[in-house]
Amino acid sequence: MPKYIETNFPIGPLSFLAERESWRKEVYRPVYYIHKWWARRLGTVFRGIVLGACLDDDKDFFSAFYGKNNFHNVTILDPFMGSGVTIGEATKLGCRAIGRDINPVAATITKATLSKYSLDDIDREYKSIERKVKPEIQRYYQTECANGELAEVLYYFYVKYLNCPSCNREIDLFKNRIFSKNATPKKEPSARALCPHCSAINYIRYDDSSVFCDACSQEYNPQSGNVRGANVDCPYCKETFKLVDYMRKLTLPLGTKAYAKMVLTAQGKKNYEIINKYDKNILQEVSKKISLIREQFPIGKIEPGYNTNQVLKHNYKSWLQMFSDRQLLAIWHFMKAIKAIDDIKLRRLFACLFSGVLEFNNLFCSFKGEGTGAVRHMFSHHILKPELMPIEANIWGTNKSSGSFSSLYKSRILNAIKYKRMPTELKITNNKSHKVDSINKPIQVELADTYHEFDTKQLPVYISQGDSSTYDIPNQSVDVVITDPPFFDNVHYSQLADFFYYWLNQMLDISSVVTTRDAAEVQDTDAILFTKKLTSVFAECNRVLVDDGIFIFTYHHSRHEGWVAIHEAIRHAGFICIQTYPIKAEMSVSMPLQQAKTPIHVDLVIVCKKQNNSRTKLVEKSIVNKALKTASCQVSELADNIDVSLGDAKVALMGRLLCELSIVGELDEEIKFLVQSENQIEALLENIIVRPKSVSYTSNNEPAQKNLFEPASKYLANKGLYSYGNSTALGR
């Protein structure tokens, strides 16, 4: 009997559910958020995919989704496991699972995520680290306030500086003089600005353009600084020069200096104060101590790459240069304590916790503002972007801290352990979200170190690190492959993961290799090389998959060559595409989506089977018409549940074209048609999207939301041209 996903899939209801999850992913599935990883897919979607691949097509999908399952006879493989979402969701449903990733950071995170722990053991190790580390470093995050009282520092505010190439006077590189405001300033307009004349802190409105300093009485514009775009203006000699030209003449990064701090008083009140003599004495003491231990850190060279060239242009050549002396001293104490943990599982867990803490504690972080998590972490962009006005947080933390060791221990580790013991599912009833418990298997498993151990001991999970085009598992030993491969021209995970690897490797001794970059990594800006490497992995999946097994992966791309590449990889690896389903992918306000001209909010679930020998004639009109009809109905089901963009409609259409082309059975003809269809795709979309959806408009008479449309599939269905699936919205 065919599986559910081979014939149908509730893309609308699942997308509606997934969108709700996307706003609070770390709350609904905290187990996958103990550490940063890129492009983590939504757990709801992958639970649906795993369930659809295991469930017979005559079963009720959502009864099983919110019911107890035990697919112990199904073995699932994920060759691009990333943070382990597929493996975790498969484990919850009772499947046996094999995960592999070429990146050692991904493998380390997933092992930490899935391993079985005792909460008492975790608590004991945390308290041990607290005893060893907190007293050593917290005094370096202490200050003397203006009233003479001692207080804890929550955040230090820094600015980079340089010497004018004309007059040689020191210039602070402020973009503007407002260094703190509320995250929603229109609701709470108060802000803090630094006087350019005397460096006093003034309390102002966020939109003030002219203020008089309370200390020196001089007037200044807080919206103005010494940096305008790519240019720097010298306030003394009035010379203007480009920062990038200045950096080319240097060999080191620009210097930084602290100018203000946010303190937490004994009464629990937050105050802003300037840097004083007490703070400067602390920094002198830290500088002396770090000079004695700096050589204990490996060099940590940053290699050139698409995602690292930005920092190299600013003369950051080592990961160590991204930290202040105080941060490095604290790191040294933390790593010493974590390396002393005997139990490898616990050491791995705390190493991952601390590695994640460093994402929020370096000089590439900035201040998001009050009223929210204060620290904007270093990976808020998909490049390593140097900050002119960085922030240094209290790395151990207080009860008011953001991104600290103590706060992330509670929000990441403790929440993840609670979820692992009783994994819940999000359900929406009468438009209200709630959690369903007592239906899943715990995510607390014994991990196999080899496939032989996985097989002979019948262990539930086997995780390995290495090239997924070569496995240590026998032919036809896997029932289902479910994965999310990288895109050929997007973020190069390894280039960014090297930051974490540098620190994890010192605590866990993962490998003598100094980088996670690998020539076999399926990530390449060259479409031909990407296709070749992806085909190798897909072909290996074909080898280990049983003859009637299902090969499923998620994918989307804005460029046509990305779709050509994926079709070639599918077909060269010996598969044919039998179904595609567009489904909710990312949170709609994520930075990459906001920056995209035509945002894509969906992934395409591509369902494949092993190739048969059937052939059919390529009839262009028939292929296009079938693809249009099905894609239109799919877009309609999505639009009944979530907002749909023109980019999303294109994803749906390209998916259906891949399915219709697969039955031709002549790859050269299929590729020729796909390549030649590029210029027709936009015109074809007009047959899917026929009228604007009702939207609000701005004062400029422009749509408040771009590229939102209402699909034509109901029109098609009403005319009896096509019907598709069950579009009953979940919980509506």
Helices and strands as residue ranges (DSSP letters): H 4-7, H 11-23, H 25-28, G 30-33, H 43-54, H 61-65, E 75-78, H 85-92, E 96-101, H 104-114, H 119-138, G 139-141, E 142-144, E 150-163, E 170-172, E 178-181, E 190-194, E 201-205, E 211-212, E 219-220, E 227-228, E 231-233, E 240-242, H 243-248, E 255-264, E 270-274, H 277-293, G 294-296, H 309-313, G 319-322, H 325-339, H 344-358, E 366-367, E 375-376, E 391-393, H 405-408, I 409-414, H 415-421, E 425-429, E 432-436, E 447-448, H 451-456, E 461-465, E 478-483, H 493-508, H 527-544, E 545-555, H 560-572, E 575-584, H 591-595, E 602-610, H 620-639, H 646-662, H 667-676, H 678-685, E 689-692, E 709-711, H 713-718
